[in-house]
Amino acid sequence: MTMKKAFKDFLYSIYQNNPCKILPNAIWKTVERIESAHGSQVFFDDVTNHIDGLDQNGFHLYWNEERKIEKRFSQLTKQSDVMIIHDDYFQQITIEKFTCVKPFFRICHESHCVQPYKTDERYQIYKVKIEKESEIVSRFIADCYETLRPSEATVLSWTKHKVYDENLWIWMIDKQLNRPAALGIGEYDPIVQEGSLEWIQVLPEYRGKGLGKAIVLELLRRLNGKALFTTVSGEMNNRTKPEKLYRNCGFSGDDVWWLLQK
């Protein structure tokens, strides 16, 4: 068994018990980074119950059962300009050396229980026809952000991941004006039976009408019956207050992750 295979098996074994405390993102993203052709360094010790991971983009994984900063932490920080760590570890370090410090929430939904929802008859859910609408998805996301503008090629690349599910790409259409008002993109990982919400956007002029909540609940409904749990993360200080939306849809938890840049 190779080091990376043993590492992944160990990571999977601990992740399902408490996903939001183990990783800052859905597990498939970390596994993909580990398997990247660009290379990565991984370390684990199943005796002391410690794992960490480092690649060309920085230090993105650190966990131990004791929830304490260990000697390897200093080594990893010296090699990395970017770090992502859980709040348990963040509280044990000094942050003067970092120029950017951002907190992110990561919360979970037990997918067997999904709230019902109802929207104005003016709005209706439709599946994204990605083969025809990739450019529309790209422009729509850009219209929801001040600086974020994923290209059409980037949008299409999301459909190449093993967790892509065409039924988890949905529009909320304003039938009166025949235009998208909101977008939801979810993913499903059959290995751990994890659903994840990746993009939940509502155009500024449609906010406050319950469309974001409807999109989230519809994605949870579609994941019901196959996902054991669904995770989501986002910036805690985002002015659109996404955490409040997800908690109103039944997500819970208190895990916080920190993005640190030198």
Backbone hydrogen bonds, N-H to C=O, Kabsch-Sander energy under -0.5 kcal/mol:
donor,donor_aa,acceptor,acceptor_aa,energy
6,A,2,T,-2.5
7,F,3,M,-2.6
8,K,4,K,-2.5
9,D,5,K,-2.3
10,F,6,A,-2.2
11,L,7,F,-2.6
12,Y,8,K,-2.8
13,S,9,D,-1.8
14,I,10,F,-1.5
15,Y,11,L,-2.2
16,Q,12,Y,-1.3
17,N,14,I,-0.5
18,N,14,I,-0.8
18,N,15,Y,-0.9
21,K,18,N,-1.3
22,I,18,N,-1.2
23,L,19,P,-2.0
29,K,26,A,-1.5
30,T,26,A,-0.8
31,V,27,I,-2.4
32,E,28,W,-2.4
33,R,29,K,-1.9
34,I,30,T,-2.3
35,E,31,V,-2.0
36,S,33,R,-0.9
39,G,36,S,-1.6
41,Q,54,L,-4.0
43,F,52,D,-2.3
45,D,50,H,-2.7
49,N,45,D,-1.2
50,H,45,D,-1.7
51,I,63,W,-2.7
52,D,43,F,-2.3
53,G,61,L,-2.1
54,L,41,Q,-2.7
55,D,58,G,-2.2
56,Q,39,G,-0.7
58,G,55,D,-1.6
59,F,82,V,-2.2
60,H,53,G,-1.2
60,H,58,G,-0.7
61,L,53,G,-1.2
63,W,51,I,-2.6
65,E,49,N,-1.8
67,R,64,N,-1.5
73,F,70,E,-1.5
74,S,70,E,-0.6
74,S,71,K,-0.9
75,Q,71,K,-0.9
76,L,72,R,-2.4
77,T,73,F,-2.3
78,K,74,S,-1.6
79,Q,75,Q,-1.1
80,S,76,L,-0.6
80,S,77,T,-0.7
83,M,260,L,-2.6
84,I,59,F,-1.5
85,I,258,W,-1.9
87,D,256,V,-2.5
89,Y,86,H,-1.1
90,F,86,H,-2.2
91,Q,87,D,-2.2
92,Q,89,Y,-1.8
93,I,90,F,-1.5
98,F,95,I,-1.8
99,T,261,Q,-1.9
100,C,261,Q,-1.9
102,K,259,L,-2.4
104,F,257,W,-3.1
105,F,234,G,-2.2
106,R,255,D,-1.8
107,I,232,V,-2.3
108,C,252,S,-2.7
109,H,230,T,-2.7
111,S,109,H,-1.0
113,C,110,E,-1.6
123,Y,120,D,-2.4
124,Q,173,I,-1.7
126,Y,171,W,-2.0
128,V,169,W,-2.7
130,I,128,V,-1.3
132,K,129,K,-2.0
133,E,129,K,-2.4
134,S,130,I,-1.0
137,V,133,E,-2.5
138,S,134,S,-2.1
139,R,135,E,-2.2
140,F,136,I,-2.6
141,I,137,V,-2.4
142,A,138,S,-1.8
143,D,139,R,-2.0
144,C,140,F,-0.8
144,C,141,I,-1.0
145,Y,141,I,-0.5
145,Y,142,A,-1.0
155,V,151,S,-2.2
156,L,152,E,-2.5
157,S,153,A,-1.8
158,W,154,T,-1.2
158,W,155,V,-0.8
159,T,155,V,-0.6
159,T,156,L,-1.0
160,K,157,S,-1.4
161,H,158,W,-0.9
164,Y,161,H,-1.7
168,L,165,D,-2.3
169,W,166,E,-1.1
170,I,168,L,-0.6
170,I,184,G,-2.8
171,W,126,Y,-3.4
172,M,182,A,-2.4
173,I,124,Q,-3.1
173,I,171,W,-0.6
174,D,179,R,-3.3
175,K,122,R,-2.6
175,K,173,I,-1.1
176,Q,122,R,-0.5
178,N,174,D,-1.4
179,R,174,D,-1.4
181,A,172,M,-3.4
182,A,172,M,-1.4
183,L,201,Q,-2.8
184,G,170,I,-2.6
185,I,199,W,-2.7
186,G,168,L,-2.8
187,E,196,S,-2.4
188,Y,163,V,-2.2
189,D,194,E,-3.0
193,Q,189,D,-1.1
194,E,189,D,-1.8
195,G,229,F,-2.9
196,S,187,E,-2.2
197,L,231,T,-2.1
198,E,185,I,-2.5
198,E,196,S,-0.6
199,W,185,I,-1.8
201,Q,183,L,-2.6
203,L,181,A,-2.3
206,Y,203,L,-2.4
207,R,203,L,-0.5
207,R,204,P,-1.2
209,K,206,Y,-0.9
214,A,210,G,-1.8
215,I,211,L,-2.3
216,V,212,G,-2.4
217,L,213,K,-2.6
218,E,214,A,-2.1
219,L,215,I,-2.2
220,L,216,V,-2.3
221,R,217,L,-2.2
222,R,218,E,-2.0
223,L,219,L,-1.5
224,N,220,L,-1.2
226,K,223,L,-2.0
227,A,223,L,-2.6
228,L,193,Q,-2.6
229,F,193,Q,-1.2
230,T,109,H,-2.3
231,T,195,G,-2.4
232,V,107,I,-1.9
234,G,105,F,-1.5
236,M,103,P,-2.0
238,N,235,E,-1.0
241,K,238,N,-1.9
245,L,241,K,-1.2
246,Y,242,P,-2.3
247,R,243,E,-2.5
248,N,244,K,-1.9
249,C,245,L,-0.7
249,C,246,Y,-0.8
250,G,247,R,-1.5
251,F,246,Y,-2.2
252,S,108,C,-2.6
255,D,106,R,-0.6
257,W,104,F,-3.0
258,W,85,I,-3.1
259,L,102,K,-2.9
260,L,83,M,-2.9
260,L,258,W,-0.6
261,Q,100,C,-2.2
262,K,81,D,-2.3
